Amino acid sequence: MRIVVPMTLPDAAPLSRRDWAIIVAITAAGCALRIAMAQGALWLDEAWSAMHAHEVATPLGIFLGINHDNNHHLNSLWMQAVGIDAPPLLQRALAIATGTASIVVAARLMARSGNVAAIVAAALFAFSPFFANYGSEARGYAPMILALLMVMLHVDRWLAGAPRPTTSLILWAMIGMLSQLMMAIGLVAVAGWAFVTLRQRDGWRSAVRETLRSFAPAAVAAAAVLGGILLAARINSGGMRFGNLEPFTYFHQLKALFSVVGYTIGVPEIELWPGLALLVALGVAIRIRIDRLPLYWLALIGFPIVVAIVHPANPGHARYYTLIAVAMLLMIADIAARGWSARGWLRAAAATGIAAILVASVVEDIRLIANQRGDPGRAITAMAALTPDGATAFVERDSAVPVLATAARTGQYPLAIRRSPCPAPDYLFIDRYNGESLPGPQRRCGRDYVPIATMRARGMTNFHWRLYRRR
């Protein structure tokens, strides 16, 4: 199917004070939502990030000493700065701040399509469970999303006639790469968007020349960051270390794609219809010739096809398809603005669709707030209530050691963690992932243990645990 790009880009009136007041109110609500989601103790990946940052002790150590895929450098620097004993809310403050800023940037990006597109984009990014989750988690995804949106904003303005944003692209490319290396995927998609748009408008030669002039410096900067990280890992650890490497399967890829699409619009279960609805929306975007169509096409169709061809490891993690979530919400805002301007039944359909997405998103947000990523701090609370002077706990898997250790430190509870069940400790802490079931009563070192607390994480966290007490 041929992508048709309008030869002229529409000019929208600047956002009014009333428009900005609405966007500010939405942003404040989005910030409050992220703060509410950030209350529980650190979960698995967050706890490992905090432990790694604490162990290397210095900022230089973060770049040279960790060499792990769980090390999102800017986030690790922040966690090291505030300290491993800091309250979880403070450790997640960088994600909250950048996640909140992304709401405003999304609105500014869509402002060229009109005030409706800007307001709808702000609302979608504020309340989408996908973005609220990563905007309240001490990881590098929220800073990366902000950097990606800033790159999109500068390129969108450049395509509309603003000066070439070479310096801005370099800066945000580096920030994004230091936040999470998946930024490279977004940079490729945005460069492709610019190239296709320029080719339609000015021809092949001009498109190649202008795209290279704009993106080559940013590409060099991004490659320098990636090369520095890989070189440090090679010198100090013999290569990058990975917490988990699952082989590629089409089943896991499809499962992750349906998960990210559904979760972005508030559908927590893996369903077929959100994916089909997304394809219909993309067809509508093609039909009405939205000028950002090359971006949506590359992100929503091109990116998954490349993944299916390349067969990278870990295809089942929804967070690796963050580009799809970003492009999806921007496209929905674009379509909604067109539908609203058409009036009649199209306006009613656009309003109904956006309202349904927001209601579904808020309902899931409320559930996520109650769940707090399966808050492992509740295990510490249970132990403190029964043995307030301290306790010993056996942890079945090495992966859970930082989770329980950081929760105990922030809760100021004297807990001795053991990797051997003998002599019989006071408690057992058993964790599971994805569809793994949590076992019933246990017998370790000749003693019986009964469950006293259980939490199953909701959403994309997939860290479930059960605490057992010795009889």
C-alpha positions, -999 to +999 in steps of 0.1 A: +000+000+000+014+034-010+017+060+017+005+093+005+019+123+023+002+158+018+025+181-001+017+209+022+015+206+060-015+222+078-010+253+100-030+253+132-038+283+153-015+286+184-029+271+215-049+296+236-046+303+273-077+282+279-061+253+259-029+255+280-049+257+312-066+224+303-033+208+294-017+220+327-047+206+346-043+173+327-006+173+334-011+179+371-036+150+372-010+128+354+017+137+379-006+129+408-014+095+392+023+087+389+030+097+425+001+074+436+016+045+416+051+051+430+043+043+467+052+006+471+087-008+477+110-014+447+102-044+426+126-068+409+144-047+382+142-015+403+158-033+433+186-047+411+192-012+397+195+003+432+218-025+444+241-022+414+243+016+417+251+013+454+277-014+449+298+005+423+297+036+447+307+063+422+292+078+390+322+065+370+314+030+383+280+032+368+296+035+333+325+011+339+315-013+366+280-026+361+280-036+324+245-052+327+214-047+305+195-037+337+218-006+340+199+023+326+226+049+331+208+081+339+184+063+362+213+045+379+230+079+384+199+092+401+194+062+423+231+064+434+227+101+441+196+097+464+210+065+480+198+030+484+181+039+517+160+067+502+122+063+501+110+045+470+091+077+460+124+096+459+141+068+440+114+070+414+114+108+412+133+110+379+108+087+363+079+107+377+094+140+365+102+129+330+070+109+327+050+141+337+071+162+313+062+138+285+025+148+288+034+184+280+057+175+252+031+152+236+007+181+237+032+205+221+040+179+194+004+176+184-004+213+187+003+217+149-028+195+143-049+218+165-060+223+201-081+192+201-052+170+191-030+186+217-055+182+245-063+146+235-026+137+233-020+151+268-050+132+282-039+099+265-003+102+277-014+113+312-037+083+319-025+055+296-016+026+320+014+019+299+029+054+303+017+059+339+034+026+348+067+035+333+064+071+345+063+059+381+090+032+379+127+037+388+139+026+354+151+044+323+120+041+302+103+073+312+134+095+304+138+076+271+102+083+262+107+120+270+138+121+248+120+103+220+091+127+221+115+157+221+132+143+190+098+139+174+088+174+184+119+190+168+116+169+136+079+177+133+086+214+135+115+211+110+092+193+085+068+222+089+094+248+080+114+255+112+153+255+110+171+222+110+174+210+146+208+194+144+221+203+179+188+194+196+187+160+179+223+153+192+214+163+227+182+143+230+196+113+211+224+111+238+199+116+267+177+089+252+205+064+247+218+070+282+183+064+295+176+032+276+193+018+245+160+011+228+162+048+219+181+037+188+149+021+174+130+054+179+158+074+162+157+051+131+119+054+129+120+092+132+147+095+105+126+073+083+096+095+089+116+126+079+130+109+048+097+097+034+081+131+040+109+149+023+110+124-006+073+130-013+077+167-011+112+174-027+123+142-044+149+115-036+181+135-038+169+163-016+154+139+009+187+119+012+208+151+015+186+168+041+180+136+061+217+130+064+225+165+073+199+164+101+204+129+115+240+120+108+254+140+138+227+125+161+235+090+148+272+095+155+264+107+190+241+077+196+267+053+182+293+069+205+272+062+235+264+027+225+301+020+216+313+034+249+289+012+268+299-019+249+336-011+251+334-007+288+316-040+292+342-057+270+372-044+289+358-048+324+335-078+322+343-096+289+310-083+274+275-073+284+257-094+310+220-100+307+195-109+334+175-130+311+178-141+274+148-158+259+150-171+223+128-156+197+095-171+190+066-156+170+042-166+197+061-145+223+063-116+199+026-116+191+018-119+228+040-089+236+025-069+208-011-075+219-001-067+254+015-034+246-014-024+223-040-033+249-023-019+279-017+014+262-055+020+259-065+004+292-072-032+282-051-052+307-059-087+293-043-099+261-072-096+236-073-098+198-096-069+192-073-040+203-048-051+177-075-053+150-088-019+161-052-005+158-050-017+122-084-001+114-072+031+129-040+030+108-063+024+077-083+055+087-051+075+091-040+064+056-075+073+042-075+108+056-039+114+047-025+125+081+008+141+075+026+121+102+015+089+085+051+077+076+060+078+113+029+058+123+035+033+094+071+027+103+064+024+141+033+003+140+040-019+110+077-016+100+091-021+134+073-054+142+082-067+108+118-060+113+117-077+147+101-107+131+128-109+105+158-102+128+147-126+156+162-107+186+162-123+220+135-115+246+107-108+221+081-113+247+088-082+268+061-055+261+084-027+271+107-034+242+078-021+219+076+013+236+078+030+202+045+013+192+028+027+223+041+063+216+031+062+179-002+047+187-014+074+211-001+102+187-020+086+158-052+083+179-049+120+188-044+129+152-075+109+141-096+123+169-088+159+159-098+152+123-130+135+135-138+164+158-134+190+131-157+170+108-187+175+131-218+154+129-215+116+136-177+117+130-174+141+159-196+119+181-176+088+172-143+106+180-155+118+213-170+084+222-138+066+213-115+089+233-139+088+263-139+050+262-101+048+261-098+073+290-124+055+311-108+021+306-074+036+313-085+052+346-101+020+358-069+001+352-048+029+367-069+026+399-062-012+400-024-005+395-024+020+424-040-006+447-016-033+435+017-013+437+035-038+414+029-065+440+045-043+466+072-065+483+073-040+512+042-057+525+063-087+533+084-065+555+053-051+571+040-086+578+073-097+594+076-065+615+041-070+629+049-106+640+086-102+649+093-065+655+128-069+667+141-085+635+141-118+617+159-142+594+144-151+560+154-177+534+151-165+498+146-192+473+161-174+442+191-151+440+170-127+419+148-118+449+176-110+473+178-073+463+140-070+464+138-081+500+170-063+510+160-029+497+125-032+511+140-040+545+164-011+543+138+015+533+115+001+560+144+002+585+137-034+595+166-056+607+164-086+584+191-112+578+186-128+544+199-164+538+203-185+507+204-217+527+173-231+545+194-244+574+194-236+602+157-231+599+150-193+594+120-175+607+105-169+573+106-181+537+102-157+507+094-174+474+089-154+442+075-164+408+072-148+373+046-147+346+023-177+347+043-196+374+022-207+404+031-199+440+034-231+461+015-240+492+028-248+526+065-256+527+089-279+547+125-268+549+153-280+572+129-303+590+104-274+599+070-266+585+062-232+570+027-217+563+018-188+540+011-156+558+012-130+529+009-131+492+010-105+464+006-110+426+019-081+406-006-066+381+003-054+347+037-057+330+057-062+362+053-100+365+069-104+399+048-124+424+057-135+459+046-154+489+059-151+525+058-181+548+063-182+586+078-211+605+053-229+627 
